[in-house]
Amino acid sequence: MTVTVLGGGISGLAAAHYLRTVNPSSRIVVLEASHRLGGWIDSTKHSDGVVYEGGPRTLRVVGNAGANTLALAESLGLRDKVRSVHYGEPSAKNRMIKVNGSLHKLPNSLKTALTKLPPFSKPLALSAISDLRAKKVLADDESLFSFVNRRFGSDVARYAIDPLARGVFAGNARDLSVKALAKRMHEVEQKHGSVLKGFIKDRKNAEKPDPGLAKSDLVQQARKEKWAVWSLQDGLETLVKTLAEHLEQGGVEIRRSSPVLGIQGSQGHLVVQTNGEEIQTERVISCLPANHLSQVNPVRFSV
Ligand SMILES: Cc1cc2nc3c(=O)[nH]c(=O)nc-3n(C[C@H](O)[C@H](O)[C@H](O)COP(=O)(O)OP(=O)(O)OC[C@H]3O[C@@H](n4cnc5c(N)ncnc54)[C@H](O)[C@@H]3O)c2cc1C
């Protein structure tokens, strides 16, 4: 069986990796439009040794997704290259935001959450009361900003969520979907009428830790040492390069400078069109950003 993975960013490379793990005999082709792999992950090391990240700079450990990425790095032999930041360290504890030309430290302890600190107009902890009081609004989806504004008040939306969305997603919280980014927060509000009440009442439906991931030595170490975030020596692109090498050694065909132009159905299989070439394939996994996938000629099935 041939499987074609569209996009050679970290999603496409990871998809090819797990596919190879579960299906060692299939032919896997990764098509990447650019001459380089990694998509947004783009690390540059300058002559003074400092690494600059053009996109993501750190990865979190929390949740199964966070643990899984760390376990992946370990399985690729990157353990010695992992660089961690622990919760107690200043760079993890101190989040600064710039408002009207001045820098402000975001509250990071119970004491500071109970104190009125600029730019907030009241102690941050009082936002919890807003959430308990605010009426539920039945909504299939809305922007992250509007959701937080409605539940926790405008201070939290403007001074915490807006900069957070810019830092994490390089996006505007007013345009980003709450359901896509904070699905559980949205779900518990819709079910229980309040985010905080919902998290308490709905504990049994919270994500359960995957016991398989707890076997990873690095995940165990990260949990024990309370890592906040981690990266790799020479930047996150080390993960991309190592993963790509591993895939190519495992027989995965990675085609750079090969934009996907169209996908068609033909006589029981799919045909993926790229630069002057057509790849017959049984399955396609798209790891393209939605706005790029929408540029690919629509799938037409003639079977
Ligand atoms: C500025 C910024 C900072 C971020 N910081 C963090 C962070 O610190 N921590 C964190 O966890 N996340 C962070 N993120 C999010 C993270 O970078 C992304 O979630 C992740 O890199 C997305 O990977 P991807 O493979 O899904 O998409 P992309 O990285 O966008 O990769 C998509 C790939 O598809 C290719 N492609 C596009 N069109 C075609 C086509 N027609 N044919 C073939 N290939 C095509 C592109 O060239 C690209 O290589 C950040 C994002 C940004 C933008």
The ligand as a Gaussian input file, in Angstrom:
#p B3LYP/6-31G(d) Opt

LIG

0 1
 C        5.603000      32.311000      15.435000
 C        5.103000      31.000000      16.012000
 C        5.544000      30.596000      17.264000
 C        5.103000      29.393000      17.793000
 N        5.574000      29.002000      19.017000
 C        5.279000      27.780000      19.492000
 C        5.922000      27.280000      20.662000
 O        6.771000      27.948000      21.274000
 N        5.606000      26.011000      21.075000
 C        4.699000      25.236000      20.393000
 O        4.448000      24.092000      20.821000
 N        4.087000      25.678000      19.258000
 C        4.366000      26.916000      18.794000
 N        3.799000      27.358000      17.625000
 C        2.902000      26.448000      16.896000
 C        3.729000      25.414000      16.077000
 O        4.800000      26.055000      15.451000
 C        2.837000      24.781000      15.019000
 O        1.714000      24.187000      15.651000
 C        3.556000      23.687000      14.235000
 O        4.852000      24.066000      13.840000
 C        2.687000      23.354000      13.028000
 O        3.324000      22.348000      12.295000
 P        2.624000      21.773000      10.998000
 O        3.509000      20.731000      10.436000
 O        1.228000      21.375000      11.317000
 O        2.469000      23.022000      10.017000
 P        3.610000      23.881000       9.295000
 O        4.778000      24.056000      10.167000
 O        2.902000      25.096000       8.776000
 O        4.039000      22.946000       8.089000
 C        3.252000      22.796000       6.939000
 C        4.186000      22.388000       5.815000
 O        3.408000      22.190000       4.648000
 C        4.134000      22.713000       3.543000
 N        3.187000      23.002000       2.464000
 C        2.307000      24.023000       2.357000
 N        1.606000      23.912000       1.204000
 C        2.051000      22.797000       0.578000
 C        1.700000      22.134000      -0.635000
 N        0.749000      22.588000      -1.468000
 N        2.372000      21.000000      -0.951000
 C        3.340000      20.482000      -0.129000
 N        3.700000      21.080000       1.031000
 C        3.062000      22.217000       1.384000
 C        4.802000      23.955000       4.101000
 O        5.902000      24.355000       3.287000
 C        5.226000      23.458000       5.473000
 O        6.506000      22.877000       5.467000
 C        4.195000      28.576000      17.071000
 C        3.735000      28.997000      15.816000
 C        4.182000      30.185000      15.289000
 C        3.674000      30.601000      13.930000

